[in-house]
Amino acid sequence: MAELRGITVKVPTDLHDKVKAEQELLQQTMNQYIQMVLEEHFNPKINEKGGTDMNSNNRTLAFQVSEEFFQRVKDYLTKHPKLKQREFVVGLIEQELDRFETQEAQPEQTDAASENSNEPNSGNAAE
């Protein structure tokens, strides 16, 4: 087993509250949570699309939600312990973007089909 060493840090109260809330949401000890965050930072995982989850090419989406909404998400994730908050939110966004992009592509397909139907008949008497 690797030797363990401690890190003590002082952070602003609002940052501490965010860390504490997510640590509790993930049902980890503070030690487990901080170790996970540090490992993710120094050893970024490769995602399904071939990129890393935490590198200079990624951007952050941040938004605030009501306490009631946050608790609904927390309750959902508690009942799905293998699902991480990030995976949950990103999955929902990707699902909606895929739906939107598919819907956007359909008018182009419809336009192409109507152009083909406007071509003159080839003289087939059976039609």
C-alpha positions as CSV (number, residue, x, y, z in Angstrom):
1,M,0.0,0.0,0.0
2,A,1.2,3.5,-0.9
3,E,2.3,5.8,1.9
4,L,-0.4,8.3,2.7
5,R,0.2,12.0,3.5
6,G,-2.2,14.7,4.5
7,I,-3.1,18.0,2.9
8,T,-4.8,20.8,4.9
9,V,-6.3,23.7,3.1
10,K,-8.4,26.7,3.9
11,V,-11.1,27.6,1.3
12,P,-13.9,30.2,1.3
13,T,-17.1,29.2,3.0
14,D,-19.1,29.1,-0.2
15,L,-16.6,26.7,-1.9
16,H,-16.6,24.6,1.2
17,D,-20.4,24.4,1.2
18,K,-20.3,23.2,-2.5
19,V,-17.7,20.6,-1.7
20,K,-19.6,19.4,1.3
21,A,-22.9,19.2,-0.6
22,E,-21.4,17.1,-3.4
23,Q,-19.4,14.9,-1.1
24,E,-22.6,14.1,0.8
25,L,-24.5,13.6,-2.5
26,L,-21.9,11.0,-3.5
27,Q,-22.1,9.4,-0.1
28,Q,-18.3,9.6,0.4
29,T,-16.1,10.6,3.2
30,M,-14.4,14.0,2.7
31,N,-11.1,12.1,2.3
32,Q,-12.6,9.9,-0.5
33,Y,-14.1,12.9,-2.2
34,I,-11.0,15.0,-2.2
35,Q,-8.9,12.1,-3.4
36,M,-11.4,11.4,-6.2
37,V,-11.3,15.1,-7.3
38,L,-7.5,15.2,-7.2
39,E,-7.2,11.9,-9.2
40,E,-9.7,13.2,-11.8
41,H,-7.6,16.3,-12.1
42,F,-4.3,14.6,-12.5
43,N,-5.5,11.5,-14.3
44,P,-8.2,12.6,-16.7
45,K,-10.4,9.7,-17.9
46,I,-11.0,9.1,-21.6
47,N,-14.7,9.6,-22.5
48,E,-16.7,7.7,-25.1
49,K,-16.0,10.3,-27.8
50,G,-12.2,9.9,-27.4
51,G,-11.6,13.1,-25.5
52,T,-10.6,13.5,-21.9
53,D,-13.1,14.6,-19.3
54,M,-10.8,17.1,-17.7
55,N,-8.4,18.9,-20.0
56,S,-7.9,22.3,-21.6
57,N,-10.3,21.6,-24.4
58,N,-13.3,21.3,-22.1
59,R,-15.6,24.1,-20.9
60,T,-17.6,24.3,-17.7
61,L,-21.4,24.7,-17.6
62,A,-22.5,26.1,-14.3
63,F,-25.9,27.1,-13.1
64,Q,-27.9,27.4,-10.0
65,V,-31.1,25.6,-9.2
66,S,-33.7,25.9,-6.4
67,E,-33.2,23.9,-3.3
68,E,-36.3,21.9,-4.1
69,F,-35.0,21.0,-7.6
70,F,-31.6,20.1,-6.2
71,Q,-33.2,17.8,-3.6
72,R,-35.2,16.1,-6.4
73,V,-31.9,15.4,-8.3
74,K,-30.2,14.3,-5.1
75,D,-33.1,11.8,-4.4
76,Y,-32.9,10.5,-7.9
77,L,-29.2,9.9,-7.7
78,T,-29.5,8.3,-4.3
79,K,-31.8,5.7,-5.9
80,H,-29.2,5.3,-8.7
81,P,-25.9,5.0,-6.8
82,K,-23.8,4.1,-9.8
83,L,-24.9,7.2,-11.7
84,K,-22.8,10.3,-11.0
85,Q,-24.3,13.8,-11.1
86,R,-22.2,14.9,-14.0
87,E,-23.1,11.8,-16.0
88,F,-26.8,12.3,-15.3
89,V,-26.9,16.0,-16.3
90,V,-24.6,15.6,-19.4
91,G,-26.6,12.5,-20.5
92,L,-29.8,14.5,-20.4
93,I,-28.3,17.4,-22.3
94,E,-26.8,15.0,-25.0
95,Q,-30.2,13.2,-25.3
96,E,-31.9,16.5,-26.0
97,L,-29.2,17.8,-28.4
98,D,-29.4,14.5,-30.4
99,R,-33.2,14.8,-30.6
100,F,-32.9,18.5,-31.7
101,E,-30.2,17.7,-34.3
102,T,-32.2,14.8,-35.7
103,Q,-35.3,17.1,-36.0
104,E,-33.2,19.8,-37.7
105,A,-31.9,17.3,-40.2
106,Q,-35.5,16.1,-41.1
107,P,-36.6,19.2,-43.1
108,E,-33.6,18.8,-45.4
109,Q,-34.6,15.1,-46.0
110,T,-38.2,16.2,-46.6
111,D,-37.1,18.9,-49.1
112,A,-35.0,16.5,-51.0
113,A,-37.9,14.0,-51.2
114,S,-40.3,16.6,-52.5
115,E,-37.9,17.7,-55.1
116,N,-37.6,14.1,-56.4
117,S,-41.4,13.8,-56.5
118,N,-41.7,16.9,-58.7
119,E,-39.7,15.3,-61.5
120,P,-41.8,14.5,-64.6
121,N,-43.0,10.9,-65.0
122,S,-40.9,8.7,-67.2
123,G,-43.9,7.8,-69.3
124,N,-44.9,4.7,-67.4
125,A,-48.6,4.2,-68.4
126,A,-49.3,2.0,-65.3
127,E,-48.9,5.1,-63.0
